[in-house]
């Protein structure tokens, strides 16, 4: 059942399932909490209370926000965690991976651990050699086109490229849901705003994180020419010993959508080892 929380002049939609320690799931831009549809039941079965959030402007959350930055998203996530009675393990994908970093650095008492899935946490730069990588070119052109022109068809095309090879169960319905949501008033504007927000606010917080962090990247992620190098750079910017990088072979920018079993397995192993020792 969808619930709503008033935050910063808007409303954040979320749903909660299960009982036990709290895990909060946050999706990427141009998407909704449906991205975690195959992850939630497994985490509940493992004994966790799982809250899946629609980011501001996305899913069933309201659209009238003045900013779409990672810092603002971090504030929303922390508000939900306080409301639900934290602390929590915070899981963030793409832009919300950066937001999770900020949340953990700002309020360490509320965050037991962070899982970043294909996160945009650091300031990005493109080298000339990156453009030789076909999947990177394909993804970048579609992302730029969707952002500049507010094109739902281009976003759908990016979404397809970002799920290379294996498609999730119910792919047609998933793609249709993304398409229909972005055609609702204000939702494409939200995606464009998130796309324009610089990740420097998140990268600057990496050194201030005090909890264990798991970074999960797909080997075929089209958002980076070298996903392993990006994941490694995030881990290296964290305080020594706090970060761990795991790669999922064949995954694109949505490892939790393509390979939910592997992502859940990595998360549970991380929670039972790194987090238990912290």
N, C-alpha and C positions, 0 to 999 in steps of 0.2 A: 504494500500500500504506500502510495506517495505521501510524504509529509513535507511541510514547508517551514522554513525558518527565516524570519525577517533579519536581514543583515545589510548595513550600510545603505539604507534607503531602498533596497530591493528584496526579493525573496529567492532563497536557494531551495531547490527541490532535492529530496533525497529519499531513500528507502532503507530500512533496516531489516536484517534477517538473522536468526540464530541467537545464541547466547554464549557468553564467555568473554575473553579479552577482546578489545575493540580493534578492528581493522577498518580504515577508511580508504575508499577507492575513488580516485579522481581521474577523469578521462582527459583526452587531448582536445584541441580546438576542432570545431566543425563536427562534433560528435555528441554523444550522450552517454549516460551511465549504462546503456544497453551494450556498450563495448565489453563489459565485464560479465555478460550473461552466462558464459560457461565457467567463469572463475568463482562466482559467488557460491553456488551450491557446494563446491568442493571445499571451500574455506569454512563454510557453515558445518559441513560434515566433519571437518577436522577440529571442531570445537571452538569456533570463533564467532563473535557478534560482528557482522559485516554491514557497514553503511556505504552505499554507493551514491555518489553525489552528481548532480548535473551542475557543471560550472555556470557561473553567471552568464546569461545570454544564451545558454544551451539547454537542450532537452525541454524540461518543464519549468526551468528557472525563468525569472523575469528578464526583460531585455533592456530596461531603461537605466543603464549604468553609465557613469561618466568616464570610467577608466577600465582597461582590460589587461593591466600589467600583471606580472607574476606576483608582485608584492600585494596587489589588491586580491588576487585569487588566494594567496596564502592567508590573508585575513579572513576570507570566507571559510576556508578549511579549518582554521583554528576556532572560529565561531561555532562551527558544527561540532567539533570535538568537545569544546567546553559544554555545549548544550547536551551532548550525549553522555557526558561524564567520562572524560579521558582519564589517563593517557591513552594514546592509540598508536598503532603502527600505521603510518601514512604511506599510501601507494599512489604515485603520480605518474601519468603517462605524458610524454612530450612536453607541452608547455606547463602542465601541472607537476611534472617532475622537477622543474625549476622552482615552482611555487612550494613544493614540499621541502626543498632545501631551505628556502627562506623561513618557512614555518618552524622547521626544526631549530634553526639558528636563533629565531626570535623568542620562542617559548619552549625551551628544552624540557620543562617539566610536563608538557603536554604530549611530547613525542617520544615514544620508546625506541622507534627505529623508522627508517625510511627505505622504501623500495622505489627506485626510479626506473621506469620502463621507457627505453629509447628517449631519454630526456633532453630537452633543450634547456640546459642549465648554464652553459658557458657562452660568452660572446662568440659569434660565428664569423669565420672568414673563409673565403673561397680562393684556392690557389689555382693557377692556370692548369696544372696537371689534373685537378679534380674533374675538369670537364671532359677528360678522356674516358671517364667511367660512364658507360651508357646509362645504367640505371639511375645514376645521380643526375645526368642531364635530363632524362625523362621526368624524374620526380620534380626537379627544380623548375622546369618550364611550366609544368602543370600547377605547381604551387604558386608561382609568380602570377600566372594567368588568372587563377581563381581569386587571388588576393587583389590584383589590380582591377580586374573587370567585374568582380563579384559574380563569377560564373559558376553556377551549380554544376553544369555538365563537365567543366574542367576539374572541379573538385571531385566529382564522381570518378573521372579518369585518373586523377591522382590516387584516389582511394584504392582503385584497382591495382595500380602500379605498386602501391605501398603494401599490398597483400600478394607478393609474388608466389607463383606456384600454388601451394595449398590454400584453398579458400575455406573460411569457417563454415560450420554447419549453418544452414539457413541463410546462405550468402545473399540470395536475391532479396529476402525480406530485410536483411541488415542494410543493404545498399538502398533499398526503397525507403527505409526509415530515415537514413541520413539525408537523402534527397528531399523528402517531404518536410523534415524539420528545417532545413536551410531555406526552404521557400516560404516559411512563415515570416511575417514582418519582424524585422530587427535581428534575425538570427545570422544572416550573412554579414550584416554590419558588425556583429559581435566577433565573428570569425576573422573578418578583415582587421578589426582592432587588435585582436590577439596576435595576428600575424605581423603587425607593424610594431608591436611592443618589443623592445630590445631586452635580451636576456642578461644584460650586465648586472641588473639588480640581484639576480640569483647567483651568478658566478662570484660576485663579491662576498657572498655569505658562506661559501663552501668551507673556508678555513674556520668559521665559527660554529660549525656543526659539532655536536658532542655525543651523538648516538650512532650506532652501527648503520651503515648504508649499503644496500645491495643495488648495483646497477646492472640491468639486463638489456643487452643489445642483440638485434638480429644481424646475422652476417650479410644479409641482402637488403639492409635498410637503405632506401634510395635517398634519404635525407642527408647522408654523409658518404663521401667517396670512400672513407675508411672508418666504418662504425667502431671497430676495435680500438682505433687510436682515440676516437672521441670518448669512448667509455673509460679508457685508461687515463685520459687527461682529467676526467672528473674525479676518479679515485685518487689520483696523485695530488689534486688540489685540496683534498680533505685532510684532516689531521691524520698522522701516520697510524696505520692499523685499523682505522674505522671503516674503510671502504673495501668492497669486493666486487669484481666484475665477472659476469657470466655471459657467455655468448650462446645464442640458439641458432644452430645451423639451419639455413634456409628461410629464416624468418625475416620479414620486412620491418616496417615501422610499427606494426601492431602485433608484437609477439604474443600478448595475452589473448588476442583474438584468433590468431592462426594456430597457436600451440598452447592452449590453456593448461593442459595437463603438465607440460614441462615447466611453464611459469609457476604454477602452484607448487610443484615439487621443489623448485628452487627456493621459493618463498618459505615453505615449511622447513626445509633444511636450514635456511638462514635463521629463521625464528628459533629453531631448536638448538642451534649452535652459537652463532655470533651474538644473538640477542640474549639468549639465556646466560651467557658468560658476562654480559655487560653489567 
